[in-house]
């Protein structure tokens, strides 16, 4: 869609090579700055330094040829491909929460120092048009009823109007998230696009839907090209929203012809696992963040450390993410194989996402634990 990708094999092994294009070619030609590869390279290097088990090493960056080379990760597939086959990965959420906490805490101004953080800001600023595009896709376009690329099933017109575009309280929360994204929340380097296809997991065998991997599964996080300076709550919030969407995706596979090879009981097990993962990811993120801050406190005044990310902020970004992927550009259910956009399974998935995302946004200050978010999603699946 935006890059040429190659697997390069030689006598010393394999590497993954990405060469950037200057636009996104799907649906419409969206200009994309080639400077994003410099951001991707530094993002991978920061990710490797902070969470080496979760981010493959960046081996080379060539700004003239617009190329990034990375270590090839053997035996992995994107998370949706595994979900389609009935996969369940215990421990995945804890690994994600831990990796994102370390990336966020390790890339703040306080952690890097003013000089290094300033250099990081300069790299990110060079590809700011790409980061701005992502900000528009998540926080602006889905909430503008006139945006040309918003799409949802026609039978949901009244619900989308009532729950999103016509809800003044919800729009006030969206405006709060816009302000936070633009300049608050203890800025750090954020991936900003931890969606399901950017999470790699061990390949799940075809026909292997009856079991689960009992060992802790460490995900691989890829595609840092939309990296930006953003609040510490952004990536974890985006990820919480994606776990909710994954549960709705699994139900859509079950409702449609796409998931016929996996028994319905297995689909319910997947849903339970994914919704339990919401609370697990946040709990591990918060635990690791606090641990890292306490470890640094002997070296710095506690007052100088950034405050911990707030659950309310993470849930605000989560709610925006869920709505964005349901009615904004590049609908996630259609992108990941849930049949025709006019089909019943697709329509039901979009309805659940709009209801859940709106509930997260409107109730973000009243929700006291991430487990309550899982309960919101369960109510939509009941």
N, C-alpha and C positions, 0 to 999 in steps of 0.2 A: 504493500500500500504506500509506503513512504521511502523504502530503501531497497537496494539489491543486497541479498544475503547469500553467503557462500560458506560451504564447508571445505576447508583446505586441508589436505592430507599429505604428510611428508614422512621422512624416515624417523623424525623425532616425535611424531604424534599428529594430533588434529587441532586446528584452531577454527574459531568462528570469525568470519569477516563480514563487516557491514559497510556498505558504501551508500551514502545518503543521496536522496533525490531532493530537489528544491520545492516539491509540492506533494500534497496528499492526493492520490489519484482516485479515491473511491468517492462516488456520489457527486463530488464537485472538486475542482482543482483548488485546494487550499494552499496558499504559499507557505512554505516552511523554511526558515533561515537555516543555512548550512552550518552556521555557528553552533547549532544544537549538538553537533558531534563532539565539540570541545567540552560542552556541558556534560554530555554522556560519559566521556572519558574521565573527567574529574569526579563525576558521580560514582562511577564504578570503583575508582581508586579510594574514594572516601568510604564507600560501602565495604570494600575489602578490608580497609583498616579497622572499621567499626564492627563489622559482622562477617568475618572471612568465610564462615561456613555457608553463608547465604548468598553471597555475591561473587560471581566468577571474576578472576583477575583480568584487568585490562592490560594487554600485552604491548599494544602500540596504538598511537594516534598520529595520523598524518592529516594535517589541516589543509594541505594543498590538494591532495587527492580525495579529501573528505572520506577517510576510512578510519574505522575503529576495528582493532583485532582483539579478540578475547579468547580465553581458554574455553574449549568446547566441553560442555557438560554431557557426559555419556549417559545414555539410558534414562533420559527424562522426556516428559511430554507436558503440554500445557494442562492446567488443572481441569478445564472443561472437558477435554478429551478423556481424562480419567473418570470424571463424574459420569459421562455418558455411558461408560462401561460398568458403572456400579461401584466405583472406588469409595473407600472410607479410609482416612489417614488420621488415626489418633495422634495427638501431639502436634499436628500441623499448626494449629492456631497459636499454641504457646511459642513455637519457634518463630512464627511471623511476628507476634507481639514483641518478643525479645529482640529480634533483628531490627525492627523499626524503632524500638526504644533506644537501642545503641546508636543507630544512625542519627536519630534526632538529637540525643544528648551529646553525641560526640562532634556535632557540627554546628553548635551554637557559637556565638561570639565569645562567650565565656570559656568554652572548651578549647577553641582554636586560637584565641588571642586576637586582638584587633587587627594586626597586620595580615595574618593568614585569612581571617574572615573577610577583610576588605578585598583581598585578591580573589577569593571565592565569589564575592558579590560581583566583581568585575567580569569574571567568566560568565556568570549567569546572566548579567545584564546584556552581554553581547548576543544572547539568544532569547532576549526577553519577549520578542514577538511570538515565539513558540509557546513560552509560558503564558503569555497573555491569551493566546488562543485556547489553551487548556482552561484557564480561568473563565473565559467566556462560555465554553462548552458546559462547564459545571455550574457556574453561579449566575449567569446572565441569560443566555439564550433559552433554556427550558422554561424560565419564568416570565418570558415575554410572549404573550399569546400570539403576537404577529410575526415571530421569528419564522422564516420560511422553511427551516429544516425540522421544526418540531413535528412529530407524527405520533398518532395514537389511533386505535380503532374508533370508528365513527360513533359506535354505540356508547363510548365512554366520554363523549363530549360534555355532558352535564356534570359528570363526576370530576373530570379534570378542571372544569371551570369552578366548581364549588370548592374543591380541595386545594387547588393550586392558584390559578390566575385570579379567582374572585375572592380569595381569603386574605383579608387585610392583615390579620395577625400573622399568618404564615409569611407574607411578603415582608413584614417588618423583621422577622427572624432571618430571612434571606439577606436583607440589607445589612443586618449585624454581621453575618458571615462574610459578606463582601468586604466590609471594613476590616474585619479581622484578617482576612486573607491578604489584604493589601498593605497591612502595616502593624501587625500586633502579634501577640502570643509567643514571645520569645523566639524570634526567627531562627531557623536552622536551614540546612540544605535538605530539601524534600524531593522524593522521587516524583510525586504528584500523580502518578498513573499506575498505581498498584491494582490494576484490574485483573480479572481472572486469567486472561491470556498472557499476562506478564509474571505469573507464578508457575514455575516448573516443579513437577513432582516426579517421583519414580514411576516409570511406565507400569501401567496396570494391565495385566494379561487379559486378552479377549476371553470372555466367558468366565472371568474370575470374580464375579459379583457376589459370591457367597461367603467370602472371607474378608479379613481386614489385615492391614499391616500393623503388627503389634508394637514394633520398635518405634521410637520417636522418629518422625519424618521431618527432615530439615528441608524446607523449600529453597528453590533457587529463584531469586528476584532479578529480573532482566529488564532491559530497555529504559535506561535513565535519560533518554534524549529530551524528555519534557521536564527535566529537573529544574528546580527554582528555589529561591529563598522564600520560605513560607513558614507559617506557624508550626510549632512542634506538634500540635494536635491534628495537622492536616492529613498526613499519611495514615495514621492509625484510624482516623475517622473515615477516610476513604475505604480502608480495608474492612472496617465493621460493616459499612454499607454493602460492600461486595459480598461478604459472607451471607448477608440477608438475601441479596439477589441470587446467590448460588442456590440457596434453599428453594426459592421460587422457580429457578431454572430447573432444578431436579423434579419438582412437581409438574412443571410444564412438559418435561420429557415423559413423565409417567402418564400425563393426560393425553399426550399426542402420540402419533405413530413412531416418533423418533426413539422412544425408550422401550419399545416392545420387547427387546431382548432381555431386559432386566425385570425381575418380578416386582410387583407393586410393594411387597413387604420390604424388599431391599431399598426401594426408593424412600420409604418412610424412615428406614434406618439412616439413610444419607441425610434426610432433612433434619432428623434429631441431632445427628453429629454436627451438621453445619450450624444449626441454631445454638447448640451448646458452645460452639466455637466462638460465638460473638463475645460471650462473657469471659471465656478463657483468654482470648486475644487481648482484651482490654486489661484483665487482671495481671497478665504477664507483662504487658507494656508498662503498666503503672508500677509493678514490683521492681522491674529492672531499672526503670527511670529513677525511682527513689533510691535504689541501691547505689547507682552510679553517682548520684548527687551526694549521698552520705560519704562515699569513698573519697570524693573530692573535697569535702568540707574542711579537713585539717589544713589544706593548702590555700584555701581562699575563705574569705569571710562568708558565712552562710548567707548574709543579706545580699551578697553580690551574685549568688547563684540564681538562675532563672526559676520562677515558680513552676511546679509540676503542671503539665497540660490538664485542663479541666475536662471532665467527662461531658459537660454541657457543650463545650466547643467541638469536641470530637463527634458528638451526636448531631450537631448542626451540620458539619461537613458530611457525615454519613447520610443524613436525610436528603441533602442536596444531591449527593452521589446517586442515591436510589432513584430519585425523580429524574435526574439527568439521563440515566441509562434506560429509563422506561419511556420517556416522551421526548427526549432531546435527540440530537443527531446521533446516528449509529445505535439504534435500539439494540440492547444487549441480547434479548431473546431471539430476535431475528438473526443477529450476527452469529449466534452460537447454535443455530440449527433448529429453532422451534418453529418449524413449518411456515405456512403462509401468514402474513400479517393480519389477514382477515379470519384466521382459524380460531376455534374456541380456546385451544390451549394457550395461544399467544395472547388473546384478549384477556383471559383470566390472569395470566402472569403480569400483564401491564396493570390491570386493576389492583392486584395485590401490592405491586410495587408503589403505585401512586398513593394508596391508602397508608402503607407502612411508612413511606418517606415523609408524607405530610404529618403523620403522627409523631415521628421523631423530631421534626423541625418545630412543630407547635409545642411539643411537650418537653423540649430538651432541658429546660431548667427544673422541671418537676421530676424527671426520671432520675432515680437515685443510684441505679446500677445498670450495667450493660445487659444483665440478665433480663431486665424489663423490656429491652429492645427485642430479645428473643421471644418474649411473651406476646409482643405486638405482632410479630411475624407469625407466630403460631395461631393467633386469633384469625389472621387472614387465610391461613391454610386449613382451618377447621371446617 
